[in-house]
Amino acid sequence: ARSEMCIRDRFLTGRLKHGDRDLTSTQRLLLSATVGVATAVGALTLIAVWDRSGALFKAAQSALTANQVSNVVLAVILLAIAYALTDFLGGVIREIGAESASISQHQQEVILRVTQLTVYTSAILAVVGLFTENVGSLLVGAGFLGIVVGMAARQTLGAILAGFVLMFSRPFEVGDWVEIGDHEGTVTEISIMSTRIRSFDGEVITMPNDDVRSGSIVDRSRRNRLRIEVEVGVDYDTDVERAAAVVEAAAADVEDVAEMPEPNAVTKRFDDSAVVLGLRYWIRNPSMRKRWRTQTAAMNAMKDALEDEGIVIPFPQQTLSARAEGASGPQLDASVEGRAATRDGSASAGDGGSEDADDGGSVSASDGGSEGDGR
């Protein structure tokens, strides 16, 4: 029986949560008002049951004598209306944004924050006006207090101001692939105080908005396309124009590489052992995953195409040579000579003496084949 009750409770809870997600803004507002009325009725019922109405009436009578209870009630009502109105308007803004493709999520956040600030500021000024007639002097005092608080919390206020600047200037939007300073990832949230980025390692990075504004911002999603460049070296004996045509054709057949602009290979520099070509191509709807996937596929296709055409991709090589005693030039050290003698089947005779290697035990030099001793 207990398990059946648990299952029933979980089912009802899930249904209520699912139903709450499906409610419209008007329905949520009506539900909030109903809950408030039910709470008030329940409180009055408890007061009647506990027979505390007399004490409550005396407290209300003393408050009426001071002529403040009505102002308190009005202040509470005004704040409740402001909260309900911002919640209702927030739902309306989200619904309009969901139905209209012309309003981005970033613009929805800007409109929602400005609406909340306007409604709450108006409500607070109205509440202050209930308790004092000289609102002007109060505002002047609040201005001086704001200066003092601003000096003490200038970093926080700077982040708030930078948040509004980011919301209106729109250097990036939610969902963009950006690089801000030393951090790179996808923007997940832009608030008044901070900006959140999800890195490609799964980390969530929260950056104060003043740091975001003071640093450099690179948005790789703004133009909805991204150019990528990879380098490859070819031998000096290779026809460079032919090699460039081969890598361009190989990159054009790679998936996710944009047809226009076409892939383009340029000669970049001369290295010690190769002429370096830079292949430049574009991808649409860029993301970090697509970038690395396309770059890997392009490099593999370039390597296969160059091998099929017989074009050599050079790499650094080192040649070891041995010279006879008395000859000018570099000599092999004892360890190298010993390894060479071991490979040729010679035996070391000790520190002082050595045996002459036979004809098959000499080490050929790369520059003409001078013979060396095996020690």
C-alpha positions in Angstrom: 0.0 0.0 0.0 2.8 2.3 0.8 4.5 1.7 -2.5 1.2 2.4 -4.3 0.9 5.7 -2.4 4.4 6.7 -3.4 3.7 5.9 -7.0 0.5 7.9 -6.9 2.3 10.9 -5.3 5.0 10.9 -7.9 2.5 10.7 -10.7 0.5 13.6 -9.3 3.6 15.7 -8.7 4.9 15.0 -12.2 1.5 15.9 -13.7 1.4 19.2 -11.7 5.0 20.1 -12.8 4.2 19.2 -16.4 1.0 21.2 -16.3 2.8 24.2 -14.8 5.2 24.2 -17.8 2.2 24.2 -20.2 0.4 27.1 -18.5 0.3 30.4 -20.4 1.2 33.7 -18.7 -2.4 34.6 -18.0 -3.1 31.3 -16.5 0.0 31.6 -14.3 -1.2 35.1 -13.2 -4.6 33.7 -12.3 -3.0 30.8 -10.4 -0.8 33.1 -8.4 -3.8 35.3 -7.5 -5.9 32.2 -6.5 -3.0 31.0 -4.3 -2.8 34.4 -2.6 -6.5 34.5 -1.9 -6.5 31.0 -0.6 -3.6 31.8 1.7 -5.4 34.9 3.1 -8.6 32.9 3.7 -6.7 30.2 5.4 -5.0 32.8 7.7 -8.3 34.4 8.6 -9.8 31.0 9.4 -6.9 30.1 11.7 -7.3 33.5 13.5 -11.0 32.7 14.0 -10.3 29.2 15.2 -7.7 30.3 17.7 -9.9 33.1 18.9 -7.3 35.8 18.3 -9.6 38.2 16.5 -9.8 40.4 19.5 -6.0 40.9 19.7 -5.9 41.4 15.9 -8.7 44.0 16.2 -6.9 45.9 18.9 -3.7 46.0 16.9 -5.6 47.2 13.8 -7.3 49.9 15.9 -4.0 51.2 17.2 -2.6 51.2 13.7 -5.6 53.1 12.4 -5.0 55.6 15.1 -1.6 56.1 13.8 -3.1 56.3 10.2 -0.4 53.9 8.8 -2.2 50.6 8.3 -3.7 51.8 5.0 -0.4 52.9 3.7 1.2 49.5 4.6 -1.6 47.6 2.9 -1.3 49.8 -0.2 2.5 49.3 -0.2 2.2 45.5 0.0 -0.5 45.6 -2.8 1.7 47.8 -5.0 4.7 45.5 -4.6 2.6 42.4 -5.2 1.1 44.0 -8.4 4.7 44.9 -9.6 5.8 41.3 -9.1 2.8 39.9 -10.8 3.0 42.4 -13.6 6.7 41.6 -14.3 6.0 37.9 -14.3 3.1 38.4 -16.7 5.0 40.7 -19.0 8.0 38.2 -19.0 5.7 35.4 -20.1 4.2 37.6 -22.8 7.7 38.6 -24.1 8.8 35.0 -24.2 5.7 33.9 -26.1 6.1 36.7 -28.6 9.7 35.8 -29.0 8.9 32.1 -29.5 6.3 33.0 -32.2 8.3 35.6 -34.0 11.7 34.7 -35.6 12.6 38.4 -35.8 13.2 38.7 -32.0 16.3 36.8 -30.8 16.8 35.4 -27.3 19.3 38.2 -26.6 16.7 40.8 -27.5 14.1 39.1 -25.3 16.6 39.3 -22.3 17.1 43.0 -23.0 13.4 43.8 -23.2 12.7 41.7 -20.1 15.4 43.4 -17.9 14.4 46.9 -19.0 10.7 46.1 -18.3 11.5 44.7 -14.8 13.7 47.8 -13.9 10.9 50.2 -15.1 8.1 48.4 -13.2 10.0 48.0 -9.9 11.4 51.5 -10.0 7.8 52.9 -10.5 6.5 50.7 -7.7 9.2 51.7 -5.2 8.7 55.4 -5.9 4.9 55.0 -5.4 5.5 53.2 -2.1 7.9 55.9 -0.9 5.3 58.5 -1.8 2.8 56.8 0.5 4.9 57.4 3.6 6.2 60.9 2.9 4.9 64.0 1.2 8.3 65.5 0.4 9.6 63.0 -2.1 12.0 65.5 -3.7 14.2 65.9 -0.6 14.1 62.1 -0.1 15.3 61.6 -3.6 18.1 64.1 -3.1 19.2 62.2 0.1 19.0 59.0 -1.9 21.2 60.5 -4.5 23.9 61.4 -2.0 23.6 57.9 -0.5 23.9 56.4 -4.0 27.2 58.3 -4.5 28.6 56.9 -1.3 27.4 53.4 -2.1 28.7 53.8 -5.7 32.2 54.6 -4.4 32.2 51.6 -2.1 30.8 49.2 -4.6 32.1 50.6 -7.9 33.2 47.2 -9.2 29.7 45.8 -8.8 28.1 48.9 -10.3 30.7 48.7 -13.1 29.6 45.2 -13.9 26.0 46.2 -13.9 26.6 49.1 -16.2 28.7 46.9 -18.5 25.9 44.4 -18.5 23.5 47.0 -19.9 26.1 48.1 -22.4 26.5 44.5 -23.6 22.7 44.1 -23.8 22.3 47.2 -26.0 25.5 47.0 -28.1 25.1 43.3 -28.8 28.7 42.3 -29.5 27.5 38.7 -29.3 24.3 36.8 -28.5 23.3 33.7 -26.6 24.4 30.6 -28.6 27.4 32.3 -30.3 30.8 30.7 -30.4 33.1 33.4 -28.9 36.6 33.9 -27.6 36.9 36.4 -24.8 40.4 36.9 -23.5 41.8 33.5 -22.7 38.4 31.8 -22.6 36.6 30.2 -25.6 33.2 28.5 -25.8 29.5 29.0 -26.4 27.6 31.8 -24.7 24.8 30.4 -22.6 23.6 33.4 -20.6 23.9 37.2 -20.5 22.8 38.8 -17.3 23.2 42.2 -15.8 26.1 41.1 -13.6 27.9 38.5 -15.6 28.2 36.4 -18.8 28.3 32.6 -18.8 30.3 30.6 -21.3 30.3 26.8 -21.7 33.7 25.7 -22.9 34.3 22.8 -25.2 35.7 20.8 -22.3 32.2 21.0 -20.6 33.3 23.7 -18.1 30.9 26.6 -17.3 32.9 29.9 -17.1 31.2 32.9 -15.4 32.9 36.2 -16.3 32.0 39.7 -14.8 30.6 41.9 -17.5 33.2 44.6 -16.8 36.0 42.1 -17.6 34.1 41.1 -20.8 33.9 44.7 -21.9 37.5 45.5 -21.1 38.9 42.6 -23.1 38.9 41.7 -26.7 35.9 39.7 -28.1 36.1 37.4 -31.1 32.7 36.2 -32.4 33.1 33.3 -34.8 29.4 32.9 -35.3 28.5 36.5 -36.3 28.8 36.0 -40.1 27.6 32.4 -40.0 30.8 31.3 -41.8 34.4 30.8 -40.8 37.7 30.5 -42.8 40.1 27.8 -41.8 43.7 27.5 -43.0 46.0 24.4 -43.0 49.6 24.2 -44.1 51.5 21.5 -46.1 55.0 21.4 -47.3 56.1 20.1 -50.7 59.6 19.2 -52.1 61.6 22.0 -53.8 61.7 19.9 -57.0 57.9 19.9 -57.2 55.8 22.1 -59.5 54.2 24.4 -56.9 51.3 25.3 -59.0 50.5 21.7 -59.7 50.7 20.9 -56.0 48.4 23.8 -55.2 45.8 22.6 -57.7 45.9 19.1 -56.2 45.3 20.2 -52.6 42.5 22.6 -53.7 40.7 19.7 -55.5 41.1 17.5 -52.5 39.7 20.0 -50.1 36.7 20.8 -52.4 35.5 17.1 -52.1 35.5 17.3 -48.3 32.1 17.4 -46.6 31.1 20.6 -44.9 33.6 22.7 -47.0 31.7 25.5 -48.6 31.5 25.6 -52.4 31.8 29.4 -52.5 34.2 30.9 -51.9 36.2 28.0 -53.4 39.2 26.5 -51.5 42.4 28.5 -52.3 46.0 27.4 -51.9 48.8 30.1 -51.7 52.5 29.9 -51.3 53.4 31.1 -47.8 57.1 30.7 -47.2 60.3 28.7 -47.9 61.4 26.4 -45.1 64.7 24.5 -44.8 63.4 21.5 -46.6 60.0 22.4 -48.1 58.0 25.0 -49.9 55.0 25.6 -47.5 51.6 26.0 -49.1 48.6 27.4 -47.1 45.2 25.9 -48.0 42.3 28.2 -47.1 38.7 27.1 -47.2 35.3 28.2 -45.6 32.7 26.3 -43.5 29.1 27.3 -42.9 27.4 27.4 -39.5 30.7 27.1 -37.7 31.2 25.3 -34.5 34.3 23.9 -32.7 33.3 20.3 -33.5 32.7 21.1 -37.2 36.0 23.0 -37.4 38.1 20.1 -36.1 36.1 17.5 -38.0 36.5 19.4 -41.3 40.2 20.2 -40.7 41.0 16.5 -40.0 39.2 15.4 -43.1 40.9 18.1 -45.3 44.4 17.2 -44.1 43.8 13.5 -44.7 42.4 14.2 -48.2 45.4 16.4 -49.0 47.9 13.7 -47.9 46.2 11.0 -49.9 45.9 13.3 -53.0 49.6 14.3 -52.9 50.7 10.6 -52.5 48.5 9.6 -55.5 50.1 12.3 -57.6 53.6 11.3 -56.5 54.3 14.6 -54.8 56.7 14.2 -51.9 56.0 15.8 -48.5 59.5 16.3 -47.2 60.6 15.9 -43.6 63.9 16.6 -41.8 66.5 13.8 -42.1 69.9 13.3 -40.5 72.7 11.4 -42.2 75.6 10.0 -40.1 79.0 9.6 -41.8 82.4 8.2 -40.6 85.8 9.3 -41.8 89.2 7.6 -41.7 91.8 8.5 -39.1 93.8 11.5 -40.0 91.1 12.8 -42.4 89.8 16.3 -41.9 86.2 16.8 -40.8 84.0 15.5 -38.0 84.8 12.1 -36.4 82.4 9.5 -34.8 82.7 9.3 -31.1 83.7 6.0 -29.4 80.1 4.9 -28.7 79.0 5.3 -32.3 82.1 3.5 -33.6 81.5 0.7 -31.1 77.9 0.2 -32.3 79.1 0.3 -35.9 81.7 -2.3 -35.1 79.2 -4.5 -33.3 76.8 -4.4 -36.3 79.7 -5.3 -38.7 80.7 -8.3 -36.5 84.0 -6.7 -35.1 85.1 -7.2 -31.5 86.5 -4.5 -29.3 90.1 -5.2 -28.2 90.2 -2.8 -25.2 91.3 0.8 -24.5 94.8 0.7 -25.8 94.7 -1.6 -28.9 92.4 -2.5 -31.7 92.1 -5.0 -34.4 91.8 -4.0 -38.0 88.3 -4.6 -39.4 88.0 -6.8 -42.4 86.7 -5.6 -45.7 83.0 -6.2 -44.9 83.1 -4.3 -41.7 83.7 -0.8 -42.9 81.1 2.0 -42.6 80.2 3.7 -45.8 80.1 7.4 -45.8 77.2 9.2 -47.4 79.5 11.5 -49.4 81.6 9.0 -51.3 82.2 6.0 -49.1 85.4 6.6 -47.1 86.2 3.8 -44.8 86.3 4.0 -41.0 87.9 1.9 -38.3 85.8 -0.3 -36.0 86.9 0.1 -32.5 
